[in-house]
């Protein structure tokens, strides 16, 4: 079951912005970073934390095909899941494992959702926090050009 951070300030986040790369200590930091991203100028209203259904793990390897989707693989049990509607557009040949500049390939994963006024999803952003050094980044994103699409909020 995903855990949601809505950007209301309920969770306190402290991001280290002193270096070239921003770093965070936990999911609250990642959620704040993704919320500030604003893909194509659209506000990110929700950030949902990925949690492995079978084992409850929160550390993943992530394959991304920017513009088409992403798939997560649990570092604990190896279970794999597409994020949101990625399975419908997935192109394995264009997908690459995400990697941190430090060489780390395991991440906490937060999916940011920009929404239309009626609640359908407009844009999806894949935010990652490297578990090795805390580096934060948005590694992929794509427009959702159909509705209804609010069900994607539960497919992290």
Backbone as a ProteinNet text record, in pm:
[ID]
protein_1_A
[PRIMARY]
XXXXXXXXXXXXXXXXXXXXXXXXXXXXXXXXXXXXXXXXXXXXXXXXXXXXXXXXXXXXXXXXXXXXXXXXXXXXXXXXXXXXXXXXXXXXXXXXXXXXXXXXXXXXXXXXXXXXXXXXXXXXXXXXXXXXXXXXXXXXXXXXXXXXXXXXXXXX
[TERTIARY]
84.8	0	88.9	69.3	151.1	125.3	226.8	216.2	223.2	128	118.7	165.3	240.1	275.3	213.4	126.3	48.9	110	224.6	285.3	224.2	157.7	92.3	185.9	308.3	402	389.6	307.6	290.8	421.1	491.9	621.7	729.5	818.2	925.5	1036.7	1084.2	1189.1	1304.2	1425.7	1544.9	1633.5	1643.8	1723.6	1855.2	1964.8	2097.3	2117.3	2113	2128.5	2265.6	2359.9	2488.8	2582.6	2565.2	2654.5	2589.4	2658.4	2606.7	2482.7	2482.8	2369	2295.8	2163.7	2085.3	2073.5	2076.9	2070.3	1961.5	1904.9	1802	1821.4	1756.8	1772	1660.5	1544.4	1430.6	1328.2	1214.6	1112	1053.8	1041.8	987.9	1073.9	1205.9	1295.4	1272.8	1259.5	1234.5	1101.4	998.1	866.7	874.2	946.2	961.6	1034.4	1139.9	1217.3	1129.5	1052.8	966.4	856.7	801.7	697.8	750	874.7	935	971.2	969.1	1013.8	926.1	796.1	700.1	725.3	695.9	718.1	634.4	699.7	634.1	550.1	592.7	524.6	401.7	373.8	255.6	291.7	212.3	233.7	215.9	304.3	291	206.4	85.4	-6.2	13.7	59.8	76.7	206.8	270	386.1	356.8	362.8	330	456.2	482.2	599.2	571.7	667.3	656.5	690.5	602.6	622.7	592.6	684.5	666.1	548.5	453.1	336.6	371.1	450.9	481.5	563.9	662.5	753.8	757.9	693.7	695.7	823.8	911.4	1037.7	1018.3	1114.7	1109.3	1236.9	1313.3	1436.3	1422.8	1452.2	1428.4	1542.2	1556.4	1629.4	1521.2	1553	1450	1497.8	1416.4	1437.2	1347.2	1401.6	1321.2	1341.9	1233.9	1233.4	1166.8	1247.9	1194	1092.4	978.5	870.2	772.3	811.8	724.4	694.1	774.9	741.6	860.4	827.2	929.5	878.8	974.2	944.4	1036.3	982.9	1063.6	1084.6	1203.1	1236.5	1279.9	1210	1238.1	1375.7	1456.5	1589.8	1581.5	1469.9	1454.8	1412	1303.6	1248.3	1259.1	1297.3	1309.9	1180.3	1069.9	942.1	946.1	887.2	889.6	747.8	733.1	603.8	624.5	535.3	533.6	472.9	516.9	463.7	354.8	237.4	121.4	90	83	44.7	164.6	280.8	404.2	396.5	328.8	320.6	256.1	169.1	99.9	190.3	298.1	384.1	529.1	555.7	692.1	768	890.8	982.2	1111.9	1127.5	1242.8	1375.4	1379.3	1504.4	1549.3	1455.9	1491.4	1506.3	1470.1	1476.7	1619.4	1656.3	1788.7	1774.1	1863.2	1864.1	1909.3	1842.6	1881.5	2004.3	2091.9	2212.5	2243	2292.2	2332.9	2475	2512.1	2650.5	2753.6	2712.5	2805.2	2827.3	2749.2	2757.7	2647.1	2570.3	2460.8	2348.7	2284.7	2174.1	2050.1	2047.5	1930.5	1876.2	1742.3	1678.6	1550.5	1515.8	1379	1309.2	1182.9	1110.3	984.7	971.5	850.5	796.4	669.8	607.6	523.9	559.2	487.7	378	263.2	148.5	103.2	101.3	36.7	-103.4	-201.8	-341.1	-415.7	-515.7	-612.3	-709.7	-786.1	-880.6	-978.6	-1021.2	-1119.8	-1057.1	-924.3	-858	-787.9	-802.8	-729.3	-582	-497.9	-353.2	-313.3	-232.9	-181.8	-38.9	44.8	186.9	236.8	328.6	390.7	540.2	597.3	741.6	798.4	909.9	974.6	1090.4	1070.5	1173.6	1244.3	1376.4	1456.5	1550.6	1571.9	1671.8	1766.6	1893.4	1994.8	2012.8	2003.9	2020.1	2166.4	2259.4	2402.3	2446.5	2402.7	2450.8	2341.3	2215.2	2104.9	2077.8	2149.9	2128.1	1984.7	1924.2	1786.3	1784.5	1690.1	1677.5	1543.1	1503.2	1387.5	1444.3	1421.6	1488.3	1404.6	1274.5	1188.4	1054.8	982.5	849.4	776.4	644.8	566	427.3	371	236.4	135.5	26.6	-86	-192.9	-218	-306.5	-443.8	-497.1	-629.4	-699.6	-825.7	-902.1	-1016.4	-1069.2	-1026.6	-891.2	-814.7	-681.7	-647.4	-743.5	-717.1	-673.7	-709.8	-670	-517.9	-445.4	-299.1	-234.7	-304.1	-251.5	-226.2	-293	-278.6	-188.6	-118.6	-34.7	111.6	160	298.4	380.7
-118.4	0	124	215.4	336.4	426.7	498.5	599.9	734.6	823.6	948.9	1067.3	1156	1285.2	1389.1	1471.6	1562.2	1700	1727.4	1858.6	1961.1	1915.2	2007.2	2057.5	2008.5	2050.5	1970.5	1866	1783.5	1713	1665.1	1603.5	1708.4	1722.9	1821.2	1762.3	1838.2	1792.2	1891.4	1838.7	1922.8	1870.8	1946.6	1907.3	1983.1	1911.6	1973.3	2026.5	2159.3	2224.8	2289.5	2254.4	2323.6	2283.8	2167.2	2121.2	2127.7	2072.4	2068.7	1979.7	1870	1778.3	1796.3	1795.1	1807.1	1670	1668.7	1542.9	1550.4	1434.6	1425.6	1301.5	1302.4	1192.8	1089.7	1126.5	1035.7	1067.5	996.2	1015.1	1156.4	1216.9	1353.4	1449	1431.5	1514.8	1490.1	1363.3	1329.8	1389.1	1377.9	1432.2	1583	1653	1798.1	1829.9	1754.4	1775.6	1755.1	1647	1617.6	1723.5	1767.4	1870.6	2000.2	2033.6	2156.1	2145.5	2025.5	2001.9	2072.6	2068.1	2131.5	2100.2	1977.3	1939	2022.5	2075.7	2158.3	2269	2317	2425.9	2386	2256.2	2209	2172.4	2220.2	2190.9	2041.3	1985.2	1846.5	1849.4	1794.8	1798.2	1682.2	1568.2	1450.4	1380.1	1330.6	1243.9	1118.5	1003.7	876.9	792	738.7	654.3	513.4	456.5	318	225.4	127.5	25.1	-108.8	-203.2	-335	-406.2	-451.3	-522.1	-651.7	-738.9	-866.9	-857.4	-766.2	-768.3	-638.3	-532	-404.6	-324.7	-370.1	-301.3	-162.7	-75	62.9	101	0.7	24	-52.2	18.6	-38.2	-8.2	-94.7	-64.2	-18.7	81.3	140.3	143.8	88.1	97.7	209.2	297.8	408.5	424.7	455.6	494	631.3	737	871.8	902.9	948.1	979	865.1	742.7	626.7	550.6	565.6	495.1	446.9	370.8	318.1	189.7	106.4	-18.6	-27.1	-69.6	-82.9	-229.8	-258.9	-394.2	-385	-454.3	-447.6	-506.2	-431.2	-478.3	-591.7	-601.2	-704.3	-838.4	-839.9	-967.9	-988	-884	-895.6	-875.9	-854.4	-833	-709.2	-719.1	-608.2	-560.8	-429	-369	-248.2	-233.6	-111.3	0	122.1	238.3	300.9	318.5	378.5	304	374.8	313.5	269.3	257.3	226	97.1	-3.3	-131.7	-122.3	-23.6	-7.2	48.1	117.1	185.2	139.2	36	-5.8	-52.6	-5.3	-48.4	-90.9	-219.3	-274	-229.9	-214.4	-177.8	-36	52.9	190.9	214.8	115.8	131.5	111	192.7	181.5	188.6	117.2	127.5	266.8	323.4	453.6	435.5	532.9	528.6	664.9	664.3	787	822.3	949.4	986.5	917.7	875.3	806.6	661.5	611.3	472.1	385.6	439.7	364.7	338.2	222	184.7	141.8	171	139.6	268.9	281.5	408.8	391.3	496.7	516.3	584.5	554.1	598.9	675	795.7	875.2	916.4	891.1	925.2	1051.4	1155.2	1281.6	1286.5	1338.1	1348.2	1493.1	1543	1670.1	1634.3	1707.5	1671.5	1781.3	1739.2	1832.8	1871.9	1977.9	2025.9	1918.3	1832.9	1730	1608.4	1608.5	1501.1	1397.2	1403.1	1309.8	1348.1	1249.8	1271.4	1338.7	1443.5	1517.3	1472.9	1458	1430.5	1344.4	1254.2	1167.6	1195.1	1212.5	1235	1128.9	1068.5	963.8	1024.6	1039.9	1094.7	983.5	993.3	891.2	954.4	883.1	920.3	803.5	825.9	721.1	680.1	550.1	505.3	507	513.1	515.9	652.8	760.2	893.6	999.5	962.3	1055.9	1151.6	1139.2	1230.3	1218	1333.6	1341.6	1375.4	1318.1	1350.5	1307.9	1371.5	1328.8	1266.5	1137.6	1060.1	1038.2	1051	1028.5	1096.7	1117.4	1174.4	1160.3	1160.9	1151.2	1210.1	1258	1315	1201.5	1219	1126.3	1199.6	1154.1	1226	1164.8	1105.7	1045.5	1053.4	1027.9	1022.1	924.2	874.1	901.5	836.5	901.7	849.4	859.3	895.3	907.4	774.5	662.5	530.7	513.2	592.5	580.9	620.8	699.1	739.6	619	508.3	386.7	282.9	320.1	224.3	265.1	283.4	323.9	201.8
0	0	0	-92	-95.8	24.9	64	168.4	98.9	126.8	52.3	135.1	73.7	131.7	40.3	93.3	8.5	-7.7	53.1	40.5	134.4	239.9	332.6	440.7	445.6	548.5	676	676	795.2	830.1	730.7	754	730.9	824.8	811.5	725.8	630.1	539.7	541.1	543.4	539.2	427	319.7	204.1	207.8	186.7	180.1	39	23.7	-106.1	-119.8	-32.1	-28.7	-142	-199.3	-305.2	-441.6	-539.9	-676.6	-685.2	-609.6	-605.6	-473.5	-478.1	-355.7	-291.6	-158.5	-84.9	21.3	50.2	153.1	237.1	353	448.2	442.9	388.8	397.5	288	295	193.3	195.5	312.2	319	236.8	241.3	160.5	11.8	-25.9	-166.2	-211.9	-130.2	-166.5	-188.1	-101.6	-118.2	-248.6	-278.3	-400.4	-524.2	-526.3	-641.1	-653.4	-541.7	-543.8	-604.9	-577.3	-631.1	-778.9	-834.8	-972.4	-1076.3	-1063.6	-1154.4	-1302.1	-1344.9	-1485	-1581.4	-1681.8	-1783.3	-1719.9	-1602.1	-1534.4	-1455	-1444.5	-1372.7	-1229	-1136	-994.4	-967.4	-886.5	-841.7	-714.7	-722.1	-607.8	-512	-562	-476.1	-508.3	-403.2	-418.2	-337.3	-404.1	-340	-331.6	-212.7	-190.6	-240.4	-312.9	-357.5	-241.7	-220.6	-118.8	-184.9	-174.2	-234.3	-167.3	-248.2	-195.4	-124.1	-186	-122.2	6.4	13.2	129.1	209.1	160.6	232.4	213.5	123.6	99.2	40.5	68.5	19.5	-54.7	-96.8	-173.1	-304.4	-416.1	-548.5	-645	-743.7	-865.8	-963.5	-1045.5	-1130.9	-1275	-1363.8	-1508.4	-1559.1	-1640.2	-1692.3	-1841.8	-1908.7	-2049.4	-2050.5	-2039.1	-2021.8	-2130.4	-2088.4	-2180.5	-2197.4	-2159.9	-2178	-2050.8	-1946.9	-1824.7	-1745.8	-1640.4	-1550.8	-1485.9	-1447.3	-1376.9	-1256.7	-1143.6	-1022.6	-989.9	-934	-890.1	-744.8	-657	-514.3	-484.6	-410.2	-373	-271.5	-198.6	-97.5	-152.4	-230.7	-277.3	-428.2	-502.6	-647.7	-723.5	-652.8	-719.5	-808	-927	-1023.2	-1052	-1068.6	-1100.9	-1190.9	-1287.6	-1366.8	-1282.8	-1307.4	-1237.3	-1323.8	-1263.2	-1328.8	-1458.9	-1570.9	-1698.5	-1782.6	-1721.9	-1795.3	-1875.9	-1823.3	-1892.5	-2029.3	-2048.4	-2176.1	-2285.7	-2246.5	-2343.7	-2335.6	-2258.1	-2226.6	-2349.4	-2360.7	-2466.1	-2398.1	-2376.4	-2303.4	-2365	-2496.4	-2563.5	-2529.4	-2497.3	-2464	-2314.5	-2234.2	-2088.9	-2039.2	-1940.1	-1879	-1728.3	-1657.6	-1512.4	-1472.1	-1375.1	-1321.3	-1233.5	-1238.3	-1157.1	-1099.1	-977.6	-909.5	-952.6	-952.4	-983.2	-893	-771.5	-680.8	-721.2	-817.7	-859.6	-801.1	-708.4	-647.4	-745.8	-730.7	-818.9	-741.6	-611.7	-530.5	-471.2	-476.9	-445.9	-365.3	-290.9	-245.1	-362	-381.7	-500.4	-460.8	-513.3	-494.4	-630.1	-653.4	-781.2	-761.9	-838	-831.4	-935.9	-895.5	-985.1	-997	-1119.8	-1151.5	-1198.4	-1150.2	-1175.9	-1250.6	-1327.5	-1383.5	-1272.9	-1293.5	-1191.8	-1147.6	-1239.9	-1205.1	-1136.6	-1118.2	-1044.3	-1128.6	-1260.3	-1345.5	-1349.2	-1378.2	-1380.8	-1511.7	-1500.5	-1616.2	-1649.5	-1543.7	-1562.8	-1447.6	-1478.7	-1378.2	-1378.1	-1258.5	-1241.9	-1148.7	-1189.3	-1110	-1032.2	-901.9	-814.6	-739.7	-731.7	-663.9	-562.9	-450.9	-350.6	-336	-370.8	-363.1	-216.6	-188.8	-50.5	-8	-103.1	-69.8	-19.8	-87.4	-47.1	-33.1	-53.1	-33.6	-147.6	-260.7	-372.9	-424.3	-448.9	-496.8	-645.2	-718.1	-859.1	-914.6	-1023.7	-1101.1	-1227.4	-1244.3	-1347.8	-1472.5	-1462.4	-1578.5	-1553.8	-1661.7	-1651.3	-1783.1	-1774.8	-1897	-1875.9	-1986.1	-1988.1	-1997.4	-1927.3	-1936.3	-2015.7	-2135.8	-2226.3	-2241.5	-2136.1	-2145.3	-2010	-2009.3	-1886.6	-1904.8	-1799.5	-1663	-1632.8	-1546.7	-1513.7	-1365.1	-1280.4	-1136.7	-1075.3	-1137.8	-1086.3	-1083.1	-1162.7	-1166.7	-1034.3	-953.3	-822.6	-732.2	-759.8	-679.1	-744.3	-850.4	-922.8	-917.1	-795.2	-774	-741.7
[MASK]
++++++++++++++++++++++++++++++++++++++++++++++++++++++++++++++++++++++++++++++++++++++++++++++++++++++++++++++++++++++++++++++++++++++++++++++++++++++++++++

